């Protein structure tokens, strides 16, 4: 099993079961931490998508303003 003996893996398994298993306060706390991490990741994805869409809106707005300015100059000529 790699560089770790069976005892190392048993200790890791016990620690994971204590933190994430059972019905005590520690497992519920670790579950809340996991939910917080998932929420953070999903919000970061949403923020990235909204940043891209706002950048697209800014580009569209500046293009529209430039086009309107050109039309005004053409109409004045």
PyMOL Python script that loads the backbone (N, CA, C, O; Angstrom):
from pymol import cmd

cmd.read_pdbstr("""\
ATOM      1  N   UNK A   1       0.825  -1.202   0.000  1.00  0.00           N
ATOM      2  CA  UNK A   1       0.000   0.000   0.000  1.00  0.00           C
ATOM      3  C   UNK A   1       0.861   1.254   0.000  1.00  0.00           C
ATOM      4  O   UNK A   1       0.688   2.131   0.847  1.00  0.00           O
ATOM      5  N   UNK A   2       1.750   1.337  -0.911  1.00  0.00           N
ATOM      6  CA  UNK A   2       2.558   2.540  -1.006  1.00  0.00           C
ATOM      7  C   UNK A   2       3.542   2.639   0.138  1.00  0.00           C
ATOM      8  O   UNK A   2       4.075   1.628   0.594  1.00  0.00           O
ATOM      9  N   UNK A   3       3.786   3.841   0.602  1.00  0.00           N
ATOM     10  CA  UNK A   3       4.757   4.050   1.664  1.00  0.00           C
ATOM     11  C   UNK A   3       4.141   3.952   3.053  1.00  0.00           C
ATOM     12  O   UNK A   3       4.864   3.969   4.050  1.00  0.00           O
ATOM     13  N   UNK A   4       2.818   3.849   3.136  1.00  0.00           N
ATOM     14  CA  UNK A   4       2.164   3.780   4.426  1.00  0.00           C
ATOM     15  C   UNK A   4       1.785   2.335   4.750  1.00  0.00           C
ATOM     16  O   UNK A   4       1.390   1.569   3.871  1.00  0.00           O
ATOM     17  N   UNK A   5       1.911   1.985   6.015  1.00  0.00           N
ATOM     18  CA  UNK A   5       1.527   0.642   6.433  1.00  0.00           C
ATOM     19  C   UNK A   5       0.027   0.591   6.695  1.00  0.00           C
ATOM     20  O   UNK A   5      -0.658   1.611   6.620  1.00  0.00           O
ATOM     21  N   UNK A   6      -0.468  -0.576   6.996  1.00  0.00           N
ATOM     22  CA  UNK A   6      -1.885  -0.764   7.277  1.00  0.00           C
ATOM     23  C   UNK A   6      -2.315   0.055   8.488  1.00  0.00           C
ATOM     24  O   UNK A   6      -3.452   0.523   8.547  1.00  0.00           O
ATOM     25  N   UNK A   7      -1.420   0.231   9.449  1.00  0.00           N
ATOM     26  CA  UNK A   7      -1.750   0.994  10.660  1.00  0.00           C
ATOM     27  C   UNK A   7      -1.982   2.464  10.338  1.00  0.00           C
ATOM     28  O   UNK A   7      -2.863   3.101  10.915  1.00  0.00           O
ATOM     29  N   UNK A   8      -1.201   2.992   9.429  1.00  0.00           N
ATOM     30  CA  UNK A   8      -1.407   4.385   9.016  1.00  0.00           C
ATOM     31  C   UNK A   8      -2.794   4.558   8.407  1.00  0.00           C
ATOM     32  O   UNK A   8      -3.509   5.508   8.726  1.00  0.00           O
ATOM     33  N   UNK A   9      -3.168   3.626   7.522  1.00  0.00           N
ATOM     34  CA  UNK A   9      -4.465   3.713   6.859  1.00  0.00           C
ATOM     35  C   UNK A   9      -5.606   3.522   7.848  1.00  0.00           C
ATOM     36  O   UNK A   9      -6.646   4.166   7.712  1.00  0.00           O
ATOM     37  N   UNK A  10      -5.437   2.656   8.836  1.00  0.00           N
ATOM     38  CA  UNK A  10      -6.475   2.466   9.861  1.00  0.00           C
ATOM     39  C   UNK A  10      -6.664   3.731  10.694  1.00  0.00           C
ATOM     40  O   UNK A  10      -7.792   4.099  11.025  1.00  0.00           O
ATOM     41  N   UNK A  11      -5.570   4.388  11.029  1.00  0.00           N
ATOM     42  CA  UNK A  11      -5.667   5.638  11.797  1.00  0.00           C
ATOM     43  C   UNK A  11      -6.370   6.706  10.969  1.00  0.00           C
ATOM     44  O   UNK A  11      -7.228   7.423  11.484  1.00  0.00           O
ATOM     45  N   UNK A  12      -6.020   6.819   9.704  1.00  0.00           N
ATOM     46  CA  UNK A  12      -6.681   7.793   8.820  1.00  0.00           C
ATOM     47  C   UNK A  12      -8.168   7.476   8.722  1.00  0.00           C
ATOM     48  O   UNK A  12      -8.994   8.387   8.779  1.00  0.00           O
ATOM     49  N   UNK A  13      -8.518   6.215   8.577  1.00  0.00           N
ATOM     50  CA  UNK A  13      -9.920   5.811   8.497  1.00  0.00           C
ATOM     51  C   UNK A  13     -10.675   6.171   9.771  1.00  0.00           C
ATOM     52  O   UNK A  13     -11.803   6.658   9.701  1.00  0.00           O
ATOM     53  N   UNK A  14     -10.076   5.942  10.920  1.00  0.00           N
ATOM     54  CA  UNK A  14     -10.728   6.284  12.198  1.00  0.00           C
ATOM     55  C   UNK A  14     -10.944   7.787  12.302  1.00  0.00           C
ATOM     56  O   UNK A  14     -12.010   8.230  12.729  1.00  0.00           O
ATOM     57  N   UNK A  15      -9.953   8.568  11.920  1.00  0.00           N
ATOM     58  CA  UNK A  15     -10.087  10.031  11.991  1.00  0.00           C
ATOM     59  C   UNK A  15     -11.197  10.504  11.062  1.00  0.00           C
ATOM     60  O   UNK A  15     -12.000  11.357  11.441  1.00  0.00           O
ATOM     61  N   UNK A  16     -11.251   9.963   9.858  1.00  0.00           N
ATOM     62  CA  UNK A  16     -12.304  10.354   8.912  1.00  0.00           C
ATOM     63  C   UNK A  16     -13.672   9.964   9.448  1.00  0.00           C
ATOM     64  O   UNK A  16     -14.618  10.745   9.343  1.00  0.00           O
ATOM     65  N   UNK A  17     -13.796   8.772  10.021  1.00  0.00           N
ATOM     66  CA  UNK A  17     -15.081   8.343  10.585  1.00  0.00           C
ATOM     67  C   UNK A  17     -15.500   9.215  11.756  1.00  0.00           C
ATOM     68  O   UNK A  17     -16.684   9.514  11.913  1.00  0.00           O
ATOM     69  N   UNK A  18     -14.547   9.626  12.578  1.00  0.00           N
ATOM     70  CA  UNK A  18     -14.877  10.495  13.714  1.00  0.00           C
ATOM     71  C   UNK A  18     -15.341  11.859  13.222  1.00  0.00           C
ATOM     72  O   UNK A  18     -16.296  12.420  13.757  1.00  0.00           O
ATOM     73  N   UNK A  19     -14.667  12.397  12.201  1.00  0.00           N
ATOM     74  CA  UNK A  19     -15.005  13.731  11.725  1.00  0.00           C
ATOM     75  C   UNK A  19     -16.283  13.749  10.897  1.00  0.00           C
ATOM     76  O   UNK A  19     -17.094  14.663  11.048  1.00  0.00           O
ATOM     77  N   UNK A  20     -16.483  12.770  10.032  1.00  0.00           N
ATOM     78  CA  UNK A  20     -17.611  12.812   9.100  1.00  0.00           C
ATOM     79  C   UNK A  20     -18.731  11.828   9.423  1.00  0.00           C
ATOM     80  O   UNK A  20     -19.831  11.967   8.890  1.00  0.00           O
ATOM     81  N   UNK A  21     -18.488  10.860  10.261  1.00  0.00           N
ATOM     82  CA  UNK A  21     -19.498   9.847  10.556  1.00  0.00           C
ATOM     83  C   UNK A  21     -20.173  10.091  11.904  1.00  0.00           C
ATOM     84  O   UNK A  21     -19.847  11.041  12.616  1.00  0.00           O
ATOM     85  N   UNK A  22     -21.112   9.220  12.238  1.00  0.00           N
ATOM     86  CA  UNK A  22     -21.775   9.312  13.533  1.00  0.00           C
ATOM     87  C   UNK A  22     -22.836  10.387  13.592  1.00  0.00           C
ATOM     88  O   UNK A  22     -23.236  10.943  12.569  1.00  0.00           O
ATOM     89  N   UNK A  23     -23.293  10.678  14.816  1.00  0.00           N
ATOM     90  CA  UNK A  23     -24.368  11.653  14.999  1.00  0.00           C
ATOM     91  C   UNK A  23     -24.000  12.759  15.985  1.00  0.00           C
ATOM     92  O   UNK A  23     -24.888  13.398  16.551  1.00  0.00           O
ATOM     93  N   UNK A  24     -22.735  12.988  16.194  1.00  0.00           N
ATOM     94  CA  UNK A  24     -22.314  13.990  17.167  1.00  0.00           C
ATOM     95  C   UNK A  24     -22.201  15.376  16.566  1.00  0.00           C
ATOM     96  O   UNK A  24     -22.598  15.620  15.427  1.00  0.00           O
ATOM     97  N   UNK A  25     -21.654  16.269  17.356  1.00  0.00           N
ATOM     98  CA  UNK A  25     -21.496  17.653  16.922  1.00  0.00           C
ATOM     99  C   UNK A  25     -20.369  17.802  15.901  1.00  0.00           C
ATOM    100  O   UNK A  25     -20.467  18.632  14.997  1.00  0.00           O
ATOM    101  N   UNK A  26     -19.323  17.028  16.028  1.00  0.00           N
ATOM    102  CA  UNK A  26     -18.207  17.144  15.094  1.00  0.00           C
ATOM    103  C   UNK A  26     -18.635  16.765  13.674  1.00  0.00           C
ATOM    104  O   UNK A  26     -18.302  17.492  12.738  1.00  0.00           O
ATOM    105  N   UNK A  27     -19.362  15.651  13.472  1.00  0.00           N
ATOM    106  CA  UNK A  27     -19.791  15.330  12.106  1.00  0.00           C
ATOM    107  C   UNK A  27     -20.710  16.396  11.501  1.00  0.00           C
ATOM    108  O   UNK A  27     -20.602  16.706  10.315  1.00  0.00           O
ATOM    109  N   UNK A  28     -21.605  16.950  12.307  1.00  0.00           N
ATOM    110  CA  UNK A  28     -22.481  17.995  11.764  1.00  0.00           C
ATOM    111  C   UNK A  28     -21.676  19.250  11.441  1.00  0.00           C
ATOM    112  O   UNK A  28     -21.971  19.948  10.471  1.00  0.00           O
ATOM    113  N   UNK A  29     -20.666  19.534  12.249  1.00  0.00           N
ATOM    114  CA  UNK A  29     -19.803  20.684  11.978  1.00  0.00           C
ATOM    115  C   UNK A  29     -19.035  20.477  10.675  1.00  0.00           C
ATOM    116  O   UNK A  29     -18.935  21.398   9.865  1.00  0.00           O
ATOM    117  N   UNK A  30     -18.497  19.288  10.466  1.00  0.00           N
ATOM    118  CA  UNK A  30     -17.750  19.015   9.245  1.00  0.00           C
ATOM    119  C   UNK A  30     -18.690  19.018   8.031  1.00  0.00           C
ATOM    120  O   UNK A  30     -18.292  19.433   6.942  1.00  0.00           O
ATOM    121  N   UNK A  31     -19.928  18.560   8.215  1.00  0.00           N
ATOM    122  CA  UNK A  31     -20.907  18.624   7.131  1.00  0.00           C
ATOM    123  C   UNK A  31     -21.207  20.062   6.751  1.00  0.00           C
ATOM    124  O   UNK A  31     -21.350  20.386   5.572  1.00  0.00           O
ATOM    125  N   UNK A  32     -21.304  20.933   7.767  1.00  0.00           N
ATOM    126  CA  UNK A  32     -21.532  22.351   7.495  1.00  0.00           C
ATOM    127  C   UNK A  32     -20.351  22.973   6.761  1.00  0.00           C
ATOM    128  O   UNK A  32     -20.533  23.814   5.881  1.00  0.00           O
ATOM    129  N   UNK A  33     -19.146  22.561   7.124  1.00  0.00           N
ATOM    130  CA  UNK A  33     -17.956  23.061   6.435  1.00  0.00           C
ATOM    131  C   UNK A  33     -17.992  22.639   4.960  1.00  0.00           C
ATOM    132  O   UNK A  33     -17.690  23.430   4.067  1.00  0.00           O
ATOM    133  N   UNK A  34     -18.365  21.384   4.728  1.00  0.00           N
ATOM    134  CA  UNK A  34     -18.444  20.892   3.346  1.00  0.00           C
ATOM    135  C   UNK A  34     -19.497  21.660   2.556  1.00  0.00           C
ATOM    136  O   UNK A  34     -19.269  21.993   1.393  1.00  0.00           O
ATOM    137  N   UNK A  35     -20.645  21.946   3.166  1.00  0.00           N
ATOM    138  CA  UNK A  35     -21.693  22.720   2.488  1.00  0.00           C
ATOM    139  C   UNK A  35     -21.204  24.133   2.188  1.00  0.00           C
ATOM    140  O   UNK A  35     -21.495  24.684   1.127  1.00  0.00           O
ATOM    141  N   UNK A  36     -20.466  24.711   3.118  1.00  0.00           N
ATOM    142  CA  UNK A  36     -19.922  26.048   2.903  1.00  0.00           C
ATOM    143  C   UNK A  36     -18.945  26.092   1.749  1.00  0.00           C
ATOM    144  O   UNK A  36     -18.940  27.040   0.963  1.00  0.00           O
ATOM    145  N   UNK A  37     -18.113  25.060   1.647  1.00  0.00           N
ATOM    146  CA  UNK A  37     -17.148  25.005   0.546  1.00  0.00           C
ATOM    147  C   UNK A  37     -17.867  24.857  -0.788  1.00  0.00           C
ATOM    148  O   UNK A  37     -17.502  25.505  -1.768  1.00  0.00           O
ATOM    149  N   UNK A  38     -18.894  24.001  -0.829  1.00  0.00           N
ATOM    150  CA  UNK A  38     -19.663  23.829  -2.063  1.00  0.00           C
ATOM    151  C   UNK A  38     -20.358  25.124  -2.458  1.00  0.00           C
ATOM    152  O   UNK A  38     -20.380  25.494  -3.632  1.00  0.00           O
ATOM    153  N   UNK A  39     -20.924  25.809  -1.472  1.00  0.00           N
ATOM    154  CA  UNK A  39     -21.600  27.079  -1.739  1.00  0.00           C
ATOM    155  C   UNK A  39     -20.610  28.119  -2.267  1.00  0.00           C
ATOM    156  O   UNK A  39     -20.913  28.861  -3.201  1.00  0.00           O
ATOM    157  N   UNK A  40     -19.430  28.159  -1.658  1.00  0.00           N
ATOM    158  CA  UNK A  40     -18.402  29.095  -2.093  1.00  0.00           C
ATOM    159  C   UNK A  40     -18.004  28.828  -3.536  1.00  0.00           C
ATOM    160  O   UNK A  40     -17.886  29.759  -4.332  1.00  0.00           O
ATOM    161  N   UNK A  41     -17.796  27.552  -3.876  1.00  0.00           N
ATOM    162  CA  UNK A  41     -17.412  27.206  -5.237  1.00  0.00           C
ATOM    163  C   UNK A  41     -18.491  27.587  -6.243  1.00  0.00           C
ATOM    164  O   UNK A  41     -18.193  28.127  -7.308  1.00  0.00           O
ATOM    165  N   UNK A  42     -19.753  27.301  -5.898  1.00  0.00           N
ATOM    166  CA  UNK A  42     -20.830  27.632  -6.843  1.00  0.00           C
ATOM    167  C   UNK A  42     -20.972  29.138  -6.997  1.00  0.00           C
ATOM    168  O   UNK A  42     -21.252  29.615  -8.097  1.00  0.00           O
ATOM    169  N   UNK A  43     -20.786  29.898  -5.925  1.00  0.00           N
ATOM    170  CA  UNK A  43     -20.863  31.359  -6.022  1.00  0.00           C
ATOM    171  C   UNK A  43     -19.705  31.929  -6.829  1.00  0.00           C
ATOM    172  O   UNK A  43     -19.871  32.924  -7.535  1.00  0.00           O
ATOM    173  N   UNK A  44     -18.529  31.303  -6.728  1.00  0.00           N
ATOM    174  CA  UNK A  44     -17.394  31.763  -7.519  1.00  0.00           C
ATOM    175  C   UNK A  44     -17.663  31.522  -9.001  1.00  0.00           C
ATOM    176  O   UNK A  44     -17.312  32.354  -9.838  1.00  0.00           O
ATOM    177  N   UNK A  45     -18.286  30.384  -9.331  1.00  0.00           N
ATOM    178  CA  UNK A  45     -18.631  30.118 -10.726  1.00  0.00           C
ATOM    179  C   UNK A  45     -19.662  31.124 -11.215  1.00  0.00           C
ATOM    180  O   UNK A  45     -19.555  31.633 -12.331  1.00  0.00           O
ATOM    181  N   UNK A  46     -20.673  31.415 -10.377  1.00  0.00           N
ATOM    182  CA  UNK A  46     -21.703  32.386 -10.747  1.00  0.00           C
ATOM    183  C   UNK A  46     -21.103  33.772 -10.930  1.00  0.00           C
ATOM    184  O   UNK A  46     -21.473  34.498 -11.853  1.00  0.00           O
ATOM    185  N   UNK A  47     -20.174  34.139 -10.049  1.00  0.00           N
ATOM    186  CA  UNK A  47     -19.548  35.454 -10.142  1.00  0.00           C
ATOM    187  C   UNK A  47     -18.720  35.557 -11.414  1.00  0.00           C
ATOM    188  O   UNK A  47     -18.705  36.603 -12.063  1.00  0.00           O
ATOM    189  N   UNK A  48     -18.040  34.492 -11.770  1.00  0.00           N
ATOM    190  CA  UNK A  48     -17.254  34.487 -13.008  1.00  0.00           C
ATOM    191  C   UNK A  48     -18.142  34.631 -14.220  1.00  0.00           C
ATOM    192  O   UNK A  48     -17.805  35.349 -15.161  1.00  0.00           O
ATOM    193  N   UNK A  49     -19.279  33.950 -14.205  1.00  0.00           N
ATOM    194  CA  UNK A  49     -20.206  34.032 -15.329  1.00  0.00           C
ATOM    195  C   UNK A  49     -20.827  35.428 -15.414  1.00  0.00           C
ATOM    196  O   UNK A  49     -21.003  35.961 -16.510  1.00  0.00           O
ATOM    197  N   UNK A  50     -21.158  36.023 -14.260  1.00  0.00           N
ATOM    198  CA  UNK A  50     -21.760  37.361 -14.282  1.00  0.00           C
ATOM    199  C   UNK A  50     -20.723  38.403 -14.697  1.00  0.00           C
ATOM    200  O   UNK A  50     -21.065  39.389 -15.350  1.00  0.00           O
ATOM    201  N   UNK A  51     -19.472  38.195 -14.328  1.00  0.00           N
ATOM    202  CA  UNK A  51     -18.418  39.125 -14.739  1.00  0.00           C
ATOM    203  C   UNK A  51     -18.238  39.079 -16.252  1.00  0.00           C
ATOM    204  O   UNK A  51     -18.047  40.108 -16.899  1.00  0.00           O
ATOM    205  N   UNK A  52     -18.302  37.875 -16.803  1.00  0.00           N
ATOM    206  CA  UNK A  52     -18.176  37.748 -18.257  1.00  0.00           C
ATOM    207  C   UNK A  52     -19.358  38.384 -18.966  1.00  0.00           C
ATOM    208  O   UNK A  52     -19.187  39.038 -19.995  1.00  0.00           O
ATOM    209  N   UNK A  53     -20.562  38.196 -18.423  1.00  0.00           N
ATOM    210  CA  UNK A  53     -21.739  38.775 -19.065  1.00  0.00           C
ATOM    211  C   UNK A  53     -21.743  40.299 -18.925  1.00  0.00           C
ATOM    212  O   UNK A  53     -22.175  40.998 -19.842  1.00  0.00           O
ATOM    213  N   UNK A  54     -21.267  40.825 -17.787  1.00  0.00           N
ATOM    214  CA  UNK A  54     -21.214  42.285 -17.639  1.00  0.00           C
ATOM    215  C   UNK A  54     -20.158  42.878 -18.567  1.00  0.00           C
ATOM    216  O   UNK A  54     -20.337  43.979 -19.086  1.00  0.00           O
ATOM    217  N   UNK A  55     -19.053  42.153 -18.779  1.00  0.00           N
ATOM    218  CA  UNK A  55     -18.040  42.624 -19.714  1.00  0.00           C
ATOM    219  C   UNK A  55     -18.613  42.647 -21.126  1.00  0.00           C
ATOM    220  O   UNK A  55     -18.347  43.570 -21.895  1.00  0.00           O
ATOM    221  N   UNK A  56     -19.400  41.629 -21.464  1.00  0.00           N
ATOM    222  CA  UNK A  56     -20.038  41.578 -22.769  1.00  0.00           C
ATOM    223  C   UNK A  56     -21.014  42.733 -22.929  1.00  0.00           C
ATOM    224  O   UNK A  56     -21.091  43.343 -23.995  1.00  0.00           O
ATOM    225  N   UNK A  57     -21.769  43.039 -21.855  1.00  0.00           N
ATOM    226  CA  UNK A  57     -22.713  44.163 -21.898  1.00  0.00           C
ATOM    227  C   UNK A  57     -21.969  45.480 -22.084  1.00  0.00           C
ATOM    228  O   UNK A  57     -22.416  46.342 -22.841  1.00  0.00           O
ATOM    229  N   UNK A  58     -20.817  45.647 -21.386  1.00  0.00           N
ATOM    230  CA  UNK A  58     -20.031  46.874 -21.527  1.00  0.00           C
ATOM    231  C   UNK A  58     -19.523  47.014 -22.954  1.00  0.00           C
ATOM    232  O   UNK A  58     -19.557  48.102 -23.527  1.00  0.00           O
ATOM    233  N   UNK A  59     -19.055  45.915 -23.523  1.00  0.00           N
ATOM    234  CA  UNK A  59     -18.567  45.953 -24.903  1.00  0.00           C
ATOM    235  C   UNK A  59     -19.691  46.315 -25.858  1.00  0.00           C
ATOM    236  O   UNK A  59     -19.493  47.104 -26.782  1.00  0.00           O
ATOM    237  N   UNK A  60     -20.871  45.745 -25.641  1.00  0.00           N
ATOM    238  CA  UNK A  60     -22.027  46.031 -26.489  1.00  0.00           C
ATOM    239  C   UNK A  60     -22.445  47.486 -26.347  1.00  0.00           C
ATOM    240  O   UNK A  60     -22.765  48.140 -27.339  1.00  0.00           O
ATOM    241  N   UNK A  61     -22.444  48.001 -25.112  1.00  0.00           N
ATOM    242  CA  UNK A  61     -22.824  49.390 -24.867  1.00  0.00           C
ATOM    243  C   UNK A  61     -21.838  50.342 -25.536  1.00  0.00           C
ATOM    244  O   UNK A  61     -22.249  51.319 -26.162  1.00  0.00           O
ATOM    245  N   UNK A  62     -20.538  50.065 -25.408  1.00  0.00           N
ATOM    246  CA  UNK A  62     -19.548  50.958 -26.010  1.00  0.00           C
ATOM    247  C   UNK A  62     -19.627  50.892 -27.537  1.00  0.00           C
ATOM    248  O   UNK A  62     -19.434  51.901 -28.214  1.00  0.00           O
ATOM    249  N   UNK A  63     -19.910  49.712 -28.074  1.00  0.00           N
ATOM    250  CA  UNK A  63     -20.062  49.578 -29.523  1.00  0.00           C
ATOM    251  C   UNK A  63     -21.282  50.346 -29.998  1.00  0.00           C
ATOM    252  O   UNK A  63     -21.236  51.002 -31.039  1.00  0.00           O
ATOM    253  N   UNK A  64     -22.371  50.271 -29.247  1.00  0.00           N
ATOM    254  CA  UNK A  64     -23.594  50.990 -29.598  1.00  0.00           C
ATOM    255  C   UNK A  64     -23.366  52.497 -29.534  1.00  0.00           C
ATOM    256  O   UNK A  64     -23.830  53.229 -30.408  1.00  0.00           O
ATOM    257  N   UNK A  65     -22.655  52.966 -28.507  1.00  0.00           N
ATOM    258  CA  UNK A  65     -22.374  54.399 -28.370  1.00  0.00           C
ATOM    259  C   UNK A  65     -21.487  54.879 -29.511  1.00  0.00           C
ATOM    260  O   UNK A  65     -21.701  55.964 -30.051  1.00  0.00           O
ATOM    261  N   UNK A  66     -20.501  54.082 -29.878  1.00  0.00           N
ATOM    262  CA  UNK A  66     -19.608  54.454 -30.975  1.00  0.00           C
ATOM    263  C   UNK A  66     -20.373  54.516 -32.289  1.00  0.00           C
ATOM    264  O   UNK A  66     -20.176  55.433 -33.087  1.00  0.00           O
ATOM    265  N   UNK A  67     -21.242  53.542 -32.509  1.00  0.00           N
ATOM    266  CA  UNK A  67     -22.051  53.528 -33.728  1.00  0.00           C
ATOM    267  C   UNK A  67     -22.978  54.736 -33.779  1.00  0.00           C
ATOM    268  O   UNK A  67     -23.149  55.339 -34.838  1.00  0.00           O
ATOM    269  N   UNK A  68     -23.576  55.096 -32.648  1.00  0.00           N
ATOM    270  CA  UNK A  68     -24.471  56.258 -32.593  1.00  0.00           C
ATOM    271  C   UNK A  68     -23.693  57.543 -32.870  1.00  0.00           C
ATOM    272  O   UNK A  68     -24.191  58.432 -33.559  1.00  0.00           O
ATOM    273  N   UNK A  69     -22.480  57.644 -32.340  1.00  0.00           N
ATOM    274  CA  UNK A  69     -21.666  58.836 -32.574  1.00  0.00           C
ATOM    275  C   UNK A  69     -21.304  58.956 -34.054  1.00  0.00           C
ATOM    276  O   UNK A  69     -21.317  60.053 -34.613  1.00  0.00           O
ATOM    277  N   UNK A  70     -20.988  57.852 -34.670  1.00  0.00           N
ATOM    278  CA  UNK A  70     -20.654  57.875 -36.095  1.00  0.00           C
ATOM    279  C   UNK A  70     -21.855  58.277 -36.930  1.00  0.00           C
ATOM    280  O   UNK A  70     -21.716  59.016 -37.906  1.00  0.00           O
ATOM    281  N   UNK A  71     -23.040  57.795 -36.554  1.00  0.00           N
ATOM    282  CA  UNK A  71     -24.258  58.153 -37.282  1.00  0.00           C
ATOM    283  C   UNK A  71     -24.549  59.640 -37.134  1.00  0.00           C
ATOM    284  O   UNK A  71     -24.988  60.277 -38.091  1.00  0.00           O
ATOM    285  N   UNK A  72     -24.310  60.212 -35.939  1.00  0.00           N
ATOM    286  CA  UNK A  72     -24.512  61.649 -35.722  1.00  0.00           C
ATOM    287  C   UNK A  72     -23.556  62.467 -36.584  1.00  0.00           C
ATOM    288  O   UNK A  72     -23.950  63.474 -37.173  1.00  0.00           O
ATOM    289  N   UNK A  73     -22.289  62.027 -36.655  1.00  0.00           N
ATOM    290  CA  UNK A  73     -21.323  62.742 -37.479  1.00  0.00           C
ATOM    291  C   UNK A  73     -21.696  62.666 -38.952  1.00  0.00           C
ATOM    292  O   UNK A  73     -21.526  63.639 -39.687  1.00  0.00           O
ATOM    293  N   UNK A  74     -22.199  61.529 -39.386  1.00  0.00           N
ATOM    294  CA  UNK A  74     -22.601  61.361 -40.767  1.00  0.00           C
ATOM    295  C   UNK A  74     -23.809  62.245 -41.082  1.00  0.00           C
ATOM    296  O   UNK A  74     -23.880  62.835 -42.159  1.00  0.00           O
ATOM    297  N   UNK A  75     -24.756  62.337 -40.147  1.00  0.00           N
ATOM    298  CA  UNK A  75     -25.942  63.144 -40.354  1.00  0.00           C
ATOM    299  C   UNK A  75     -25.602  64.633 -40.403  1.00  0.00           C
ATOM    300  O   UNK A  75     -26.245  65.382 -41.138  1.00  0.00           O
ATOM    301  N   UNK A  76     -24.602  65.076 -39.636  1.00  0.00           N
ATOM    302  CA  UNK A  76     -24.205  66.475 -39.622  1.00  0.00           C
ATOM    303  C   UNK A  76     -23.510  66.866 -40.923  1.00  0.00           C
ATOM    304  O   UNK A  76     -23.571  68.024 -41.337  1.00  0.00           O
ATOM    305  N   UNK A  77     -22.862  65.924 -41.557  1.00  0.00           N
ATOM    306  CA  UNK A  77     -22.100  66.233 -42.786  1.00  0.00           C
ATOM    307  C   UNK A  77     -22.950  66.464 -43.960  1.00  0.00           C
ATOM    308  O   UNK A  77     -22.440  66.731 -45.048  1.00  0.00           O
TER     309      UNK A  77
END
""", "prot")
cmd.dss("prot")
cmd.show_as("cartoon", "prot")
cmd.util.cbc("prot")
cmd.orient("prot")
